[in-house]
Amino acid sequence: MKKKKVITYIDLFSGIGGVRNAMELLTNDLNIESKCLAFSEIDNFATTSYKANYDTSKEIEMGDIVEFTKSKSNIEKLPDFDILFGGFPCQPFSMMGKQLGLDDERGGLFFSVAKILNVKKPRYVLLENVRNLYTHEKGKTYKKLKKELNKYGYDTQEDIFNTSDFGLPQHRRRLYIFATRKDLITNKDVFKADLIKEYSKKSKNKSIRYHKNVLDNILDLKEVDEKYYLSKKLKPTILSNGTKNFKSNSKINQLIARPLTATMAKMHRACQDNYYSQEFLNSKCKETYLENEFSKREEAEHKIRKLTPWEALKLQGFNKKFYINANKVGISNHQLYKQAGNAVSVNTVYSVIDYLLHYKLISLK
């Protein structure tokens, strides 16, 4: 029997394993073997969900990446690997945060990644972050990051990817950075979101599910537990377009969901989080329903609910088994919302890696 080709990687800032989930699905589709050799995550609840869903028994659990990389010997003890994956914290660059960039303690976590690259020199790097990293400080922050990668021996390509282009009905634009070690021959200007989107449409390697919109097996159209419905008192606040100091366009029943946030459990206005009326979900002709203009007062009379944790996870590409396993180990709804909001979209990573492997931008041993 012909021996399977193997691709090895480490999973930094792993969260609940969006990257790992994608890798396991893709490599199974391609009949190759993938091995995660080490992972790092500082959030104990996310680590619990991760370990409930993946076999980490033979892997190095790095924990706090800053503490781990303080010791060069820790890094040297890592097995050699092909790819470093990392979705380092986005808050320092997010448009909703203070935008302190690499000067923020969390933004500085990138330099922990750089320490690993300097010692281990993997062949490839794939990083994910909010799109604002690309434009932060008029592009100066990203230029600094790119310069660091260059200093450690890597050529980089980057583009902005939208989760909604890869079969998950959620507007979620993220910067993906693909870096290749300089001694490897790599085609330039081929790491483009449009090219990968078109390739993904044609690819037949599909363990991932594609959804046209939230009505396509994302939302439960039947009534859910009462705890997910908004109270009469809360509905006017959620539906509000804001005050004179804060104006928003609060709309419910979005067919392509707004970006999931780590704080969605707190329930913000409908300009930031996703809400759906039972009247809309029950309507036979949903297009006609959406064409009707309802006043805020009329909408407040409707039975409106937020997403369930399972629906939030589906919007990121996770399957029912993941949700069940997380529940079994006692992960609360509050934590599941946070984990879904922080997660890397499975379909996007799957499509990116599939493309890179197909065009041999990543070569296998």
N, C-alpha and C positions, 0 to 999 in steps of 0.2 A: 504493500500500500504506500502511495506517495505521501511523504511527510508534509503536513500543513505548514504554510508559511506563518510566521509569528510577528506580531507587532507589539512592542512593549511601551509602557507609558507610566508617568506619574500624574496624579490628579490633585492639583493644588487648589485651595479654596473650594473644595469639592462640593460643599452644600449637601444636597440630597442626591447628587450623582447624575445630573443631566448629561454630562459628557460621557460618563461611564455607561449609562443606559443606552445612549446612541452608539457607542463603540460595541457594546455587546450585541445589539440588534444588527448592526451593519456587518460585523465580522462573521456573524452566524449566516447572514444572507450571502456573503462572499465566500463562505467555506474556508475562512482563514482563522487563525487563533489570535486573540488579544489577551494580554496579561497586564493588569494593573499591579505595579510593584510597590507603590507607596501612595498614600493620600494624606492630605492635611485639611483640617477643619477645626475652627475654634469654638463653634456653637455646639454644645453638647446634645441638644435636641436634634439638630440636623445630622450629627454623627450617629445618633441612635437610629434614625430613619435609614441612613446610609447602610449601616451594618445589618439592619433588619432585611435589607433587600439585595445585598451583594455579599459574596463570600470573601471576607477580608482576612481570613485566618492565617494566611501565609504572607501577608503584606506588612509593610512598615507603616504604623500609624504615627504620623509626624506631629499631629496636634497643632499647637501654636507655631506657625511658620517662623515667626520672629525669634522665638526661643530656640527652635530647632536649628536655624541657620546661624545663630551666634557662634556655634561650634563648627569649625571647618571639618573636624573629624566626623561629625554627624553626617555631613554632606558626602564625605568620601566613602562612608559606609553604605550609601545608597547603591543598589545594583545599577549597572549601566542600563540605559533605556533609550528608546528611539524618539519619543515625543514627550515634551512637557506641555501639559494642558493647565491653563489657569484663568479663572474669571475673578481677578482680584477686586476687592471692594470698590463699588462704584460711587458711594456717597461723596467722596472728595471732588468728583467731577460732575455729579448730577445737577441738572438745572433746578432741582427742588432743594438742593443742599446749599452749603456756604461756598462751594466751588473753590476750595483751598488747594486742590490739585495734589501734586507730589509733596507739597509742604505739609499736608495733612498726615497725621500718623498712619492713617489707613491707606492713603495714597502711596506713602512710603513703603508699603508692603511690596511694591513692585521691586524694590531693591533686594528684598529677600529672594525673589525669583532670580534676579541677576546674580546673586551669590551662587545659586545652584548651577546656573548656566556656566559661570566662570570655572567651576570645578568639574562638572560632569560632561559638559559639551555635548548634549544630545543633538541629534541631527536636525530635529524640527521643534518648533514652538508654535502653539496656537493659543492666543490670548483673547479674552472677550471682556468688553466693558461697555458702558453707556456711550452713545454716539458723541456726547458732549466732550469726551476726552479728546476727540480729534480737533475740536475748535476752541478748547479751553485756553484762556490767555492768548487769544488770536493765533492759536496753533503752536505757541511756544512750548507748552507742556508736552505735546505729542512729539515735537522735534527733539526734546530732551530725552524722552523715552526711547525714541528711535536711535538716537545717538548712543545711548547706553547699550542697546542691543547690538549696534554696529561695533562698539568697543569690545564686546565679548565675542565677536566673530560671526555675526549674523546679518544677512540681508533680509529686508522686510518688505512685505506687501500688505495692504489693508483695504477694507471697504466697509460700508454700512449695510447691514442685512436686516430685513424686516421679517419677523416671524410669520406674518400673514402671507408671505410669498412661498412658504414651505408647508402649507397644509394645516396650519394652526391659526384659527380665526382670531388673531390678537395683534393689534398694532404695537409691535415691540421692536424698535430700531436699536440695534447694537453694533458697535464697532468690533470687528474681528481682525486680528493681526496675525498674519502667517509669516513666521521667520524661518529661514533655512540657513544652516551652517555654510559659511563662505566656500569651503572646499568642495561643496556639492554643486553640480550643474543644475540650475533651476531656470525655467522660462520666466521671464519678467512680464509684468502687466497681464497676467492670466488669472490672478486671484481677484475676480470681479463678481459682485453679487448678481448682476444680470446674467452672466455666463453660467454661474452655478444654479441660478433659478431655472434657466432653460434646460440645463442638463438634468436637473432633478425631475422635471416634468416628463422627460423621456426615459429616465432610468427605470429599470424593472426590478431593482433590488429594494423591495418594499416590505419590510416588517413594520414600518411606521404607518400610522393611519393618517389619511388626508381628509380634512373637513372643509366644506365650502364656506360654511358660516356656523354660528353658534347653534343653529337649529339642526345641524347635521351631526347628531349623536354627541353633542357637547352638553347642552342644557337638558335637564329633566323637564319634560313638558307637563307632567302631572304635578299636583301640589306636593310640596316637600314639607318637612317638619316646620311647625309654626315658628320656631325660634329664628328661622331665616327671613321671616317677613318683617317689614318695617312697621313700627307702631304708628298709630294715628298722630301721636305727638312728634315723632321723629321725621315723618315724611316731608313736611314743609321745609325743614332744614336741608334734607338730602336733595330735594328738588330745586332748591333756591338757586337763582343765578348770582347770588352774592349781594354785597352791599356796595355803597359808593366807593369804598376803598379796595374792594375786591370784586371784580366782575368775571363771570364765567359763563360758559355755555353748557348748562347742565341738561343732559338728555339721557333718557333711559331707552331700553330695547335696542341697543346697538348690535347689528348683525355681525360686525367685526368688533370684537371687544376692545375696550381701552386697555392700555398696558397694565398688567397686574402689578400691584405694589406690595412690598413687605408689610406695610401697615394697613392693609385693606380690612383687617378685623376691626379697626377703629371706626370704620364707616365714614368716609368723607363725602363730600357732595358728588352728585352724579356727573360732574365734569371730570372727576378723577377716578372714580371706581365704577363698577358695573352693576346695574340694577335692571330688573325685568318685571313687568306686570303680568299677573296671571291671566288677565284679560287678553293680553297680546299672545301669550303662550297657548291659550285655549282657542284663539280665533282661527277659523277655518281658512280664511284668506289673509295671511299675515302681511302681504304686500299692501293690500287695501287698508289694513289697520294702521300701518306705518304712514300711509299718506294722509290720514286724518290728523288734523291739528288739534291737540288738546291743550287747554290752558293749564297752568300750574295747579289751579284750584281743582280742575277736573281730574288731572293726574293723581292728585292727592286722595281722591276717592277710590282709586284703583287699588287692587291688592298687589303691593310691590315687594319684591324680595331681592336679597343679595345673592351672589353665587354661593353654592355650597363648597366646602373644601375639595370634594371629589371633582366638581366641575372646574375648579381652579387648577387642579393638577392635570386634568385632561387638556386644558388650554395650554399647558406647557409640554404636552406629549407623553405624560406618564400613564401607565395602564392601571387597570383595576387591582391587579395583584400588588402593585406598589402601595396603593392606598390601603388595601386590606392588611398588608404586612406592617405598615406604619401604625395602623389602629391597634393591631395585636400587641405592640410593644408600648402602648399607652400614650402615643403622641396626641396631644389635644388639638381641637379644631383651631384654636388660636395659633398654635405652632405650625399647623398644616398650611394655614393661610400665609404665614410668614415665609415658610419654606417654598411654597409655590411662587410667591412674589419675588423671591431671591434667586429662583432657579434659572439655569440656562435651558433654553428651549431645545428639547430633544431632537425634533425634526430638523432644526437648522444645523445643529452640529452633525447629525447623520448625513445631511446633504453635502455639507462642506467637506467632510472626510471622504465620503463616497467619490466626490469630484476629484479631490487631490490624489486618491489612490488610482482612479480610473486613468487619469492623465499622467500618472507616474511623477507627480510633483512630490509625492511621498513614495519612496521605494521600499519594498519589503525584502527582508533577508531570506 
